[in-house]
Amino acid sequence: MSSVFPHNDYWMRSFSEVKWASMMDALELRWTYEPKLFETRHGMYLPDFFLYGANVYLEVKGPLPSIKEIEKAIDVQKLSGYPVVFAWGTMASDCDGVNGAKLSFLIEDKLKHIDSNEFAQLIEHGLGPKCFYKHLSIGLQQQYNGMKPVKHILQTVIFALVSREKMERDRASHHTTLNKTKVKQHTVRTKSEAAILTYLTSRLRPSISRKLST
């Protein structure tokens, strides 16, 4: 049975994806969910999010990404021209910021890791107290305890009654509609999106940096 974790009408696959989506919402980072399928050396690969205001793919993982997952990300970067960032670890907030989570991106096909708490002052002073306290509140949310609202359980049961192939078609169609609506509303880049562009452009290889800025 494939679990369903709803977030803003999206049918996400894990509580971790919901939590990172909530964090991006809090930081005014706009995203689409599972927007494009790529063929990699290890088979088909569907990145979790595309931050269309920053031209970055975001892949959510629990633990540190495996070698196979890193190689898939390398292939996606080469095929799309956009960087893939891994979001992983367990978020936990204190008064100074969100700890326990990491963001990792590829430089010359090797992962560079950044702790989530390194962004605390940038968020507070760059985006303002409102965004800072929003991001703290996401970090304070408890981990998934296995309890789900009845309507979410029913949705999971309905998915279980159809074939996996049909379920994935329905999921893809549903998300495509939502993604198109979001992108149509795209306006100028937010402060957060501009900051990500500046940070990654200064560190990535020239071919990807040029694509990022377009």
Backbone hydrogen bonds, N-H to C=O, Kabsch-Sander energy under -0.5 kcal/mol:
donor,donor_aa,acceptor,acceptor_aa,energy
3,S,1,M,-0.6
5,F,12,M,-2.6
7,H,10,Y,-1.8
10,Y,7,H,-2.3
12,M,5,F,-1.4
12,M,10,Y,-0.9
18,V,14,S,-1.6
19,K,15,F,-2.4
20,W,16,S,-2.4
21,A,17,E,-2.5
22,S,18,V,-2.4
23,M,19,K,-2.0
24,M,20,W,-2.5
25,D,21,A,-2.3
26,A,22,S,-2.3
27,L,23,M,-1.8
28,E,25,D,-1.3
29,L,24,M,-3.0
30,R,28,E,-0.6
32,T,50,F,-1.8
34,E,48,D,-3.5
38,F,45,Y,-3.0
40,T,38,F,-0.7
40,T,43,G,-2.5
43,G,40,T,-1.9
45,Y,38,F,-2.9
49,F,58,L,-2.2
50,F,32,T,-2.0
51,L,56,V,-3.5
52,Y,50,F,-1.3
53,G,30,R,-0.7
54,A,51,L,-1.7
55,N,51,L,-1.6
56,V,51,L,-1.2
57,Y,83,P,-2.8
58,L,49,F,-2.5
59,E,85,V,-2.8
60,V,58,L,-0.5
61,K,87,A,-2.9
70,I,66,S,-2.3
71,E,67,I,-2.4
72,K,68,K,-1.9
73,A,69,E,-2.0
74,I,70,I,-2.3
75,D,71,E,-2.0
76,V,72,K,-2.2
77,Q,73,A,-2.4
78,K,74,I,-1.9
79,L,75,D,-2.4
80,S,76,V,-2.9
81,G,77,Q,-2.2
85,V,57,Y,-3.1
85,V,83,P,-0.5
86,F,104,S,-3.3
87,A,59,E,-2.6
88,W,86,F,-0.5
88,W,102,K,-2.3
89,G,62,G,-2.5
90,T,100,G,-1.2
91,M,89,G,-0.5
92,A,99,N,-2.0
93,S,139,G,-0.6
94,D,97,G,-2.4
97,G,94,D,-0.9
99,N,92,A,-3.6
99,N,97,G,-0.5
102,K,88,W,-3.0
103,L,114,I,-2.5
104,S,86,F,-2.5
105,F,112,K,-1.9
106,L,84,V,-0.6
107,I,110,K,-3.1
110,K,107,I,-1.2
112,K,105,F,-2.9
114,I,103,L,-2.4
116,S,101,A,-2.7
118,E,115,D,-1.7
119,F,116,S,-1.5
120,A,117,N,-1.0
123,I,119,F,-2.7
124,E,120,A,-2.6
125,H,121,Q,-2.7
126,G,122,L,-2.2
127,L,122,L,-0.5
127,L,123,I,-1.8
128,G,123,I,-0.8
132,F,128,G,-1.9
133,Y,129,P,-2.8
134,K,130,K,-1.7
135,H,131,C,-2.4
136,L,132,F,-1.8
137,S,133,Y,-1.9
138,I,134,K,-1.6
139,G,135,H,-1.7
140,L,136,L,-1.4
141,Q,137,S,-0.7
141,Q,138,I,-1.0
152,H,149,P,-0.6
153,I,149,P,-1.9
154,L,150,V,-2.7
155,Q,151,K,-1.7
156,T,152,H,-1.9
157,V,153,I,-2.4
158,I,154,L,-2.5
159,F,155,Q,-2.0
160,A,156,T,-1.8
161,L,157,V,-0.9
161,L,158,I,-0.8
162,V,159,F,-1.1
167,M,163,S,-2.6
168,E,164,R,-2.6
169,R,165,E,-1.9
170,D,166,K,-2.8
171,R,167,M,-2.5
172,A,168,E,-2.5
173,S,169,R,-2.6
174,H,170,D,-2.5
175,H,171,R,-2.5
176,T,172,A,-2.3
177,T,173,S,-1.8
178,L,174,H,-1.8
179,N,175,H,-3.2
180,K,176,T,-2.3
181,T,177,T,-1.8
182,K,178,L,-2.1
183,V,179,N,-2.5
184,K,180,K,-2.0
185,Q,181,T,-0.8
185,Q,182,K,-0.9
186,H,183,V,-1.8
194,A,190,T,-2.4
195,A,191,K,-2.1
196,I,192,S,-2.1
197,L,193,E,-2.2
198,T,194,A,-2.3
199,Y,195,A,-2.4
200,L,196,I,-2.7
201,T,197,L,-2.6
202,S,198,T,-1.4
203,R,200,L,-1.5
204,L,200,L,-2.0
208,I,205,R,-0.8
209,S,205,R,-2.3
210,R,206,P,-2.5
211,K,207,S,-1.1
212,L,208,I,-2.4
213,S,209,S,-1.5
214,T,211,K,-1.2
